[in-house]
Amino acid sequence: IVDLSAVLTTFLDNALLRAHGQDNSLVRLSYYQSGEVQVLSVETTLSQDSAKAPHKAYENHLSINEQLEDIMERYPQSNFKNDKFIYRQQFEY
């Protein structure tokens, strides 16, 4: 059994840290099934005209705690994607 609460809590915490201090940011949570795989995705989107350097807290406090690290090792298809306007955390199981 996967502890989705640990994954969700960490993903949301990271998303809110990334959005902190940004204008017009959006945090989106999605949970869906793709074939035999279930996907939990948390995404932070920034508008092009308001993207700033990440808040200091973001750089120093994004977390993958030990429990989440163990879960992510068992599900290597899970990933993090970060570009200038979108920060996506995706967990597949």
MIRO-87953 format. One record per atom (N, C-alpha, C, O): residue number from 1; residue in one letter; x, y, z. Coordinates in Angstrom, 1 decimal. Each point is the difference from the previous one (the first is absolute). Layout:
N
[rec NUM 'A' [X Y Z]]
...
END
This chain:
93
[rec 1 'I' [0.8 -1.2 0.0]]
[rec 1 'I' [-0.8 1.2 0.0]]
[rec 1 'I' [0.9 1.2 0.0]]
[rec 1 'I' [1.0 0.1 0.8]]
[rec 2 'V' [-1.3 0.9 -1.6]]
[rec 2 'V' [0.7 1.2 -0.1]]
[rec 2 'V' [-0.6 1.0 0.9]]
[rec 2 'V' [-1.2 0.2 0.1]]
[rec 3 'D' [2.1 0.5 0.6]]
[rec 3 'D' [-0.5 1.1 0.9]]
[rec 3 'D' [-0.1 1.3 -0.8]]
[rec 3 'D' [0.9 0.8 0.0]]
[rec 4 'L' [-2.1 -0.7 -0.6]]
[rec 4 'L' [-0.2 1.2 -0.8]]
[rec 4 'L' [0.0 1.3 0.8]]
[rec 4 'L' [0.3 1.1 -0.6]]
[rec 5 'S' [-0.7 -1.2 1.8]]
[rec 5 'S' [0.0 1.2 0.8]]
[rec 5 'S' [1.4 0.6 0.1]]
[rec 5 'S' [0.1 1.3 0.0]]
[rec 6 'A' [0.9 -2.1 0.2]]
[rec 6 'A' [1.4 0.5 0.0]]
[rec 6 'A' [0.4 0.7 -1.3]]
[rec 6 'A' [0.6 1.0 0.0]]
[rec 7 'V' [-1.0 -1.7 -1.1]]
[rec 7 'V' [0.4 0.6 -1.3]]
[rec 7 'V' [-0.8 1.3 -0.2]]
[rec 7 'V' [0.6 1.0 -0.4]]
[rec 8 'L' [-1.9 -1.0 0.6]]
[rec 8 'L' [-0.8 1.2 -0.2]]
[rec 8 'L' [0.4 1.1 0.9]]
[rec 8 'L' [0.2 1.2 -0.5]]
[rec 9 'T' [0.1 -1.4 1.8]]
[rec 9 'T' [0.4 1.0 0.9]]
[rec 9 'T' [1.3 0.7 -0.5]]
[rec 9 'T' [0.1 1.2 -0.1]]
[rec 10 'T' [0.9 -2.0 -0.3]]
[rec 10 'T' [1.3 0.5 -0.4]]
[rec 10 'T' [-0.2 0.7 -1.3]]
[rec 10 'T' [0.6 1.1 -0.2]]
[rec 11 'F' [-1.3 -1.6 -0.8]]
[rec 11 'F' [-0.2 0.6 -1.3]]
[rec 11 'F' [-0.7 1.4 0.2]]
[rec 11 'F' [0.4 1.0 -0.6]]
[rec 12 'L' [-1.4 -0.9 1.4]]
[rec 12 'L' [-0.7 1.2 0.2]]
[rec 12 'L' [0.8 1.0 0.7]]
[rec 12 'L' [0.0 1.2 -0.3]]
[rec 13 'D' [0.8 -1.6 1.3]]
[rec 13 'D' [0.9 0.9 0.7]]
[rec 13 'D' [1.0 0.6 -0.9]]
[rec 13 'D' [0.3 1.2 0.0]]
[rec 14 'N' [0.3 -2.1 -0.9]]
[rec 14 'N' [1.0 0.5 -1.0]]
[rec 14 'N' [-0.7 1.0 -0.9]]
[rec 14 'N' [0.6 1.0 -0.4]]
[rec 15 'A' [-1.8 -1.3 -0.1]]
[rec 15 'A' [-0.7 0.9 -0.9]]
[rec 15 'A' [-0.3 1.4 0.6]]
[rec 15 'A' [0.2 1.0 -0.7]]
[rec 16 'L' [-0.6 -1.0 1.9]]
[rec 16 'L' [-0.3 1.2 0.7]]
[rec 16 'L' [1.3 0.8 0.2]]
[rec 16 'L' [0.0 1.3 -0.1]]
[rec 17 'L' [1.1 -1.9 0.5]]
[rec 17 'L' [1.3 0.7 0.1]]
[rec 17 'L' [0.4 0.6 -1.3]]
[rec 17 'L' [0.5 1.1 0.0]]
[rec 18 'R' [-0.7 -1.8 -1.1]]
[rec 18 'R' [0.4 0.5 -1.3]]
[rec 18 'R' [-0.8 1.2 -0.4]]
[rec 18 'R' [0.5 0.9 -0.7]]
[rec 19 'A' [-1.8 -0.9 1.1]]
[rec 19 'A' [-0.9 1.1 -0.4]]
[rec 19 'A' [0.1 1.2 0.9]]
[rec 19 'A' [-0.4 1.1 -0.3]]
[rec 20 'H' [1.0 -1.3 1.5]]
[rec 20 'H' [0.1 1.1 1.0]]
[rec 20 'H' [0.7 1.2 -0.6]]
[rec 20 'H' [1.1 0.0 -0.6]]
[rec 21 'G' [-1.8 1.1 0.7]]
[rec 21 'G' [0.6 1.3 -0.5]]
[rec 21 'G' [-0.2 0.3 -1.4]]
[rec 21 'G' [0.5 1.0 -0.5]]
[rec 22 'Q' [-1.1 -1.9 -0.3]]
[rec 22 'Q' [-0.1 0.1 -1.4]]
[rec 22 'Q' [-1.4 0.6 -0.3]]
[rec 22 'Q' [-1.0 -0.3 0.7]]
[rec 23 'D' [0.9 1.2 -1.7]]
[rec 23 'D' [-1.3 0.5 -0.4]]
[rec 23 'D' [-0.7 -1.0 -1.0]]
[rec 23 'D' [0.7 -0.6 -0.8]]
[rec 24 'N' [-1.9 0.5 0.9]]
[rec 24 'N' [-0.9 -0.8 -0.9]]
[rec 24 'N' [0.5 -1.5 -0.1]]
[rec 24 'N' [0.0 -0.5 -1.1]]
[rec 25 'S' [0.4 -0.1 2.2]]
[rec 25 'S' [0.4 -1.4 0.0]]
[rec 25 'S' [-1.3 -0.8 0.2]]
[rec 25 'S' [-1.0 0.4 0.5]]
[rec 26 'L' [1.1 -1.7 -1.0]]
[rec 26 'L' [-1.1 -0.9 0.0]]
[rec 26 'L' [0.5 -1.4 0.5]]
[rec 26 'L' [1.0 -0.4 -0.6]]
[rec 27 'V' [-1.6 -0.2 1.6]]
[rec 27 'V' [0.4 -1.3 0.4]]
[rec 27 'V' [-1.1 -0.9 -0.4]]
[rec 27 'V' [-1.2 0.2 0.3]]
[rec 28 'R' [1.5 -1.2 -1.1]]
[rec 28 'R' [-1.0 -1.0 -0.5]]
[rec 28 'R' [0.3 -1.4 0.5]]
[rec 28 'R' [1.1 -0.5 -0.2]]
[rec 29 'L' [-2.1 -0.1 0.7]]
[rec 29 'L' [0.1 -1.4 0.4]]
[rec 29 'L' [-0.9 -0.9 -0.9]]
[rec 29 'L' [-1.1 0.4 -0.3]]
[rec 30 'S' [1.7 -1.5 -0.2]]
[rec 30 'S' [-0.8 -0.9 -0.8]]
[rec 30 'S' [0.3 -1.4 0.4]]
[rec 30 'S' [1.1 -0.3 0.4]]
[rec 31 'Y' [-2.1 -0.5 -0.5]]
[rec 31 'Y' [0.1 -1.4 0.3]]
[rec 31 'Y' [-0.8 -0.8 -1.0]]
[rec 31 'Y' [-1.2 0.2 -0.1]]
[rec 32 'Y' [1.8 -1.1 -0.7]]
[rec 32 'Y' [-0.7 -0.7 -1.0]]
[rec 32 'Y' [0.7 -1.3 -0.3]]
[rec 32 'Y' [1.0 -0.3 0.5]]
[rec 33 'Q' [-1.7 -0.5 -1.3]]
[rec 33 'Q' [0.5 -1.3 -0.4]]
[rec 33 'Q' [0.3 0.0 -1.5]]
[rec 33 'Q' [-0.8 0.5 -0.8]]
[rec 34 'S' [2.0 -1.0 0.5]]
[rec 34 'S' [0.4 -0.1 -1.4]]
[rec 34 'S' [0.4 -1.4 -0.3]]
[rec 34 'S' [1.0 -0.5 0.4]]
[rec 35 'G' [-2.0 -0.3 -1.0]]
[rec 35 'G' [0.2 -1.4 -0.2]]
[rec 35 'G' [0.0 -0.7 1.4]]
[rec 35 'G' [-1.0 0.1 0.7]]
[rec 36 'E' [2.0 -0.8 -0.4]]
[rec 36 'E' [0.1 -0.7 1.3]]
[rec 36 'E' [0.7 0.8 1.1]]
[rec 36 'E' [0.1 -0.4 1.1]]
[rec 37 'V' [0.3 1.6 -1.5]]
[rec 37 'V' [0.8 0.8 0.9]]
[rec 37 'V' [-0.9 1.2 0.6]]
[rec 37 'V' [-0.7 0.6 -0.7]]
[rec 38 'Q' [0.8 -0.4 2.0]]
[rec 38 'Q' [-0.6 1.1 0.6]]
[rec 38 'Q' [1.0 1.1 0.2]]
[rec 38 'Q' [1.2 -0.2 0.3]]
[rec 39 'V' [-1.6 1.5 -0.5]]
[rec 39 'V' [0.9 1.1 0.0]]
[rec 39 'V' [-0.5 1.1 0.9]]
[rec 39 'V' [-1.1 0.4 -0.1]]
[rec 40 'L' [2.0 0.1 1.0]]
[rec 40 'L' [-0.2 1.1 0.8]]
[rec 40 'L' [1.0 1.1 -0.5]]
[rec 40 'L' [1.2 -0.2 0.0]]
[rec 41 'S' [-1.8 1.3 -0.3]]
[rec 41 'S' [0.9 1.1 -0.5]]
[rec 41 'S' [-0.4 1.3 0.7]]
[rec 41 'S' [-1.1 0.4 0.1]]
[rec 42 'V' [2.2 0.3 0.3]]
[rec 42 'V' [-0.2 1.4 0.6]]
[rec 42 'V' [0.9 0.9 -0.8]]
[rec 42 'V' [1.2 -0.3 -0.2]]
[rec 43 'E' [-1.8 1.3 -0.3]]
[rec 43 'E' [0.7 0.9 -1.0]]
[rec 43 'E' [-0.1 1.5 0.5]]
[rec 43 'E' [-1.1 0.4 0.4]]
[rec 44 'T' [2.2 0.3 -0.4]]
[rec 44 'T' [-0.1 1.5 0.2]]
[rec 44 'T' [0.3 0.7 -1.3]]
[rec 44 'T' [1.0 -0.3 -0.6]]
[rec 45 'T' [-1.9 1.2 0.2]]
[rec 45 'T' [0.2 0.7 -1.2]]
[rec 45 'T' [0.1 1.5 0.3]]
[rec 45 'T' [-0.8 0.5 0.8]]
[rec 46 'L' [1.8 0.2 -1.4]]
[rec 46 'L' [0.2 1.4 0.1]]
[rec 46 'L' [-0.3 0.7 -1.3]]
[rec 46 'L' [0.3 -0.6 -1.1]]
[rec 47 'S' [-0.9 1.8 1.1]]
[rec 47 'S' [-0.2 0.7 -1.2]]
[rec 47 'S' [1.3 0.5 -0.6]]
[rec 47 'S' [0.9 0.3 0.8]]
[rec 48 'Q' [-0.8 -0.2 -2.1]]
[rec 48 'Q' [1.3 0.4 -0.6]]
[rec 48 'Q' [0.4 1.4 0.4]]
[rec 48 'Q' [1.2 0.3 0.2]]
[rec 49 'D' [-2.2 0.6 0.0]]
[rec 49 'D' [0.4 1.4 0.4]]
[rec 49 'D' [0.3 0.2 1.5]]
[rec 49 'D' [0.4 1.1 0.4]]
[rec 50 'S' [-0.6 -2.2 0.4]]
[rec 50 'S' [0.2 0.2 1.4]]
[rec 50 'S' [1.0 -1.0 0.6]]
[rec 50 'S' [0.2 0.0 1.2]]
[rec 51 'A' [0.4 -0.8 -2.0]]
[rec 51 'A' [1.0 -1.0 0.5]]
[rec 51 'A' [1.2 0.7 0.6]]
[rec 51 'A' [0.7 0.8 -0.7]]
[rec 52 'K' [-0.4 -1.1 1.9]]
[rec 52 'K' [1.1 0.6 0.7]]
[rec 52 'K' [1.0 -1.1 0.4]]
[rec 52 'K' [-0.4 -1.2 -0.1]]
[rec 53 'A' [1.5 1.5 0.6]]
[rec 53 'A' [0.9 -1.0 0.6]]
[rec 53 'A' [-0.8 -0.6 1.2]]
[rec 53 'A' [-0.7 0.6 0.7]]
[rec 54 'P' [0.9 -1.9 -0.5]]
[rec 54 'P' [-0.7 -0.7 1.1]]
[rec 54 'P' [0.3 0.7 1.3]]
[rec 54 'P' [1.1 0.5 0.2]]
[rec 55 'H' [-2.1 -0.6 0.7]]
[rec 55 'H' [0.2 0.5 1.3]]
[rec 55 'H' [1.1 -0.7 0.7]]
[rec 55 'H' [0.2 -1.2 -0.3]]
[rec 56 'K' [0.5 1.8 1.2]]
[rec 56 'K' [1.1 -0.7 0.7]]
[rec 56 'K' [-0.4 -1.2 0.7]]
[rec 56 'K' [0.7 -1.0 0.0]]
[rec 57 'A' [-1.9 1.0 0.5]]
[rec 57 'A' [-0.5 -1.2 0.7]]
[rec 57 'A' [-0.1 -1.2 -0.9]]
[rec 57 'A' [0.2 -1.1 0.4]]
[rec 58 'Y' [-0.5 1.4 -1.7]]
[rec 58 'Y' [-0.1 -1.1 -1.0]]
[rec 58 'Y' [1.3 -0.7 -0.2]]
[rec 58 'Y' [0.1 -1.2 0.0]]
[rec 59 'E' [0.9 2.0 -0.2]]
[rec 59 'E' [1.3 -0.6 -0.2]]
[rec 59 'E' [0.5 -0.8 1.2]]
[rec 59 'E' [0.7 -1.1 -0.2]]
[rec 60 'N' [-1.0 1.5 1.4]]
[rec 60 'N' [0.6 -0.7 1.1]]
[rec 60 'N' [-0.9 -1.0 0.7]]
[rec 60 'N' [0.5 -0.8 0.8]]
[rec 61 'H' [-1.8 0.8 -1.2]]
[rec 61 'H' [-0.9 -0.9 0.8]]
[rec 61 'H' [-0.8 -1.0 -0.9]]
[rec 61 'H' [-0.8 -0.7 0.6]]
[rec 62 'L' [1.0 0.7 -1.9]]
[rec 62 'L' [-0.7 -1.1 -0.7]]
[rec 62 'L' [0.4 -1.3 0.6]]
[rec 62 'L' [1.1 -0.2 0.3]]
[rec 63 'S' [-2.1 -0.7 -0.1]]
[rec 63 'S' [0.3 -1.2 0.7]]
[rec 63 'S' [-0.4 -1.2 -0.6]]
[rec 63 'S' [-1.0 -0.1 -0.7]]
[rec 64 'I' [1.8 -0.9 0.9]]
[rec 64 'I' [-0.4 -1.4 -0.2]]
[rec 64 'I' [0.5 -0.7 1.3]]
[rec 64 'I' [1.2 -0.3 0.1]]
[rec 65 'N' [-2.2 0.1 0.8]]
[rec 65 'N' [0.4 -0.6 1.2]]
[rec 65 'N' [0.3 -1.5 -0.2]]
[rec 65 'N' [-0.2 -0.5 -1.0]]
[rec 66 'E' [0.7 -0.1 2.1]]
[rec 66 'E' [0.5 -1.4 -0.1]]
[rec 66 'E' [-1.2 -0.9 -0.5]]
[rec 66 'E' [0.2 -0.9 -0.8]]
[rec 67 'Q' [-1.4 1.1 1.4]]
[rec 67 'Q' [-1.1 -0.9 -0.4]]
[rec 67 'Q' [-0.3 0.2 -1.5]]
[rec 67 'Q' [-0.2 -1.0 -0.7]]
[rec 68 'L' [0.1 2.2 0.2]]
[rec 68 'L' [-0.2 0.3 -1.4]]
[rec 68 'L' [1.1 -0.5 -0.9]]
[rec 68 'L' [-0.2 -0.6 -1.0]]
[rec 69 'E' [1.4 0.7 1.5]]
[rec 69 'E' [1.2 -0.4 -0.8]]
[rec 69 'E' [-0.1 -1.6 -0.2]]
[rec 69 'E' [0.3 -0.5 -1.1]]
[rec 70 'D' [-0.7 -0.2 2.2]]
[rec 70 'D' [-0.2 -1.4 -0.1]]
[rec 70 'D' [-1.1 -0.4 -1.0]]
[rec 70 'D' [0.2 -0.9 -0.9]]
[rec 71 'I' [-1.3 1.7 0.9]]
[rec 71 'I' [-1.1 -0.3 -0.9]]
[rec 71 'I' [0.4 0.3 -1.5]]
[rec 71 'I' [-0.2 -0.8 -0.9]]
[rec 72 'M' [0.9 1.9 0.7]]
[rec 72 'M' [0.4 0.4 -1.3]]
[rec 72 'M' [1.0 -1.0 -0.6]]
[rec 72 'M' [0.1 -0.2 -1.2]]
[rec 73 'E' [0.8 -0.4 2.1]]
[rec 73 'E' [0.9 -1.0 -0.5]]
[rec 73 'E' [-0.7 -1.2 -0.5]]
[rec 73 'E' [0.4 -0.7 -1.0]]
[rec 74 'R' [-1.5 0.3 1.6]]
[rec 74 'R' [-0.8 -1.1 -0.4]]
[rec 74 'R' [-0.8 0.2 -1.3]]
[rec 74 'R' [-0.5 -0.9 -0.6]]
[rec 75 'Y' [0.3 2.2 0.3]]
[rec 75 'Y' [-0.8 0.4 -1.2]]
[rec 75 'Y' [0.9 1.0 -0.9]]
[rec 75 'Y' [-0.3 1.2 0.0]]
[rec 76 'P' [1.3 -1.8 -0.7]]
[rec 76 'P' [0.9 0.9 -0.7]]
[rec 76 'P' [-0.6 0.7 -1.1]]
[rec 76 'P' [0.6 1.0 -0.5]]
[rec 77 'Q' [-1.8 -1.3 0.0]]
[rec 77 'Q' [-0.6 0.8 -1.1]]
[rec 77 'Q' [-0.5 1.3 0.5]]
[rec 77 'Q' [-0.4 0.8 -0.8]]
[rec 78 'S' [0.3 -0.6 2.1]]
[rec 78 'S' [-0.4 1.3 0.6]]
[rec 78 'S' [1.1 1.1 -0.3]]
[rec 78 'S' [1.2 -0.4 -0.1]]
[rec 79 'N' [-1.6 1.6 0.0]]
[rec 79 'N' [1.0 1.0 -0.4]]
[rec 79 'N' [-0.3 1.4 0.5]]
[rec 79 'N' [-1.1 0.3 0.4]]
[rec 80 'F' [2.1 0.6 -0.6]]
[rec 80 'F' [-0.1 1.4 0.3]]
[rec 80 'F' [0.4 0.7 -1.3]]
[rec 80 'F' [1.0 -0.4 -0.6]]
[rec 81 'K' [-1.7 1.4 0.2]]
[rec 81 'K' [0.4 0.8 -1.1]]
[rec 81 'K' [0.0 1.5 0.4]]
[rec 81 'K' [-1.0 0.4 0.6]]
[rec 82 'N' [2.0 0.3 -0.9]]
[rec 82 'N' [0.1 1.4 0.3]]
[rec 82 'N' [0.5 0.8 -1.1]]
[rec 82 'N' [1.1 -0.2 -0.5]]
[rec 83 'D' [-1.9 1.2 0.0]]
[rec 83 'D' [0.5 0.9 -1.0]]
[rec 83 'D' [-0.4 1.4 0.5]]
[rec 83 'D' [-0.4 0.1 1.2]]
[rec 84 'K' [0.6 0.9 -2.0]]
[rec 84 'K' [-0.2 1.4 0.5]]
[rec 84 'K' [-1.5 0.3 0.5]]
[rec 84 'K' [-0.2 0.7 0.9]]
[rec 85 'F' [-0.7 -1.3 -1.6]]
[rec 85 'F' [-1.4 0.3 0.3]]
[rec 85 'F' [-0.8 -1.1 0.6]]
[rec 85 'F' [-1.2 0.2 0.5]]
[rec 86 'I' [1.7 -1.5 -0.5]]
[rec 86 'I' [-0.8 -1.1 0.5]]
[rec 86 'I' [0.9 -0.9 0.9]]
[rec 86 'I' [1.1 -0.3 -0.4]]
[rec 87 'Y' [-1.6 0.0 1.6]]
[rec 87 'Y' [0.7 -0.9 0.9]]
[rec 87 'Y' [-1.0 -1.2 0.2]]
[rec 87 'Y' [-1.0 0.2 0.6]]
[rec 88 'R' [1.4 -1.4 -1.1]]
[rec 88 'R' [-0.9 -1.1 0.0]]
[rec 88 'R' [0.6 -1.1 0.8]]
[rec 88 'R' [1.1 -0.4 -0.2]]
[rec 89 'Q' [-1.9 -0.2 1.1]]
[rec 89 'Q' [0.4 -1.2 0.8]]
[rec 89 'Q' [-1.1 -1.0 -0.3]]
[rec 89 'Q' [-1.2 0.2 0.1]]
[rec 90 'Q' [1.7 -1.4 -0.6]]
[rec 90 'Q' [-0.9 -1.0 -0.4]]
[rec 90 'Q' [0.3 -1.4 0.6]]
[rec 90 'Q' [1.2 -0.4 0.0]]
[rec 91 'F' [-2.2 -0.2 0.6]]
[rec 91 'F' [0.2 -1.3 0.6]]
[rec 91 'F' [-0.9 -1.0 -0.7]]
[rec 91 'F' [-1.2 0.1 -0.1]]
[rec 92 'E' [1.8 -1.2 -0.5]]
[rec 92 'E' [-0.7 -1.0 -0.7]]
[rec 92 'E' [0.1 -1.4 0.8]]
[rec 92 'E' [1.1 -0.3 0.4]]
[rec 93 'Y' [-2.2 -0.4 -0.3]]
[rec 93 'Y' [0.1 -1.3 0.7]]
[rec 93 'Y' [-1.1 -0.9 -0.6]]
[rec 93 'Y' [-0.1 -1.1 0.5]]
END
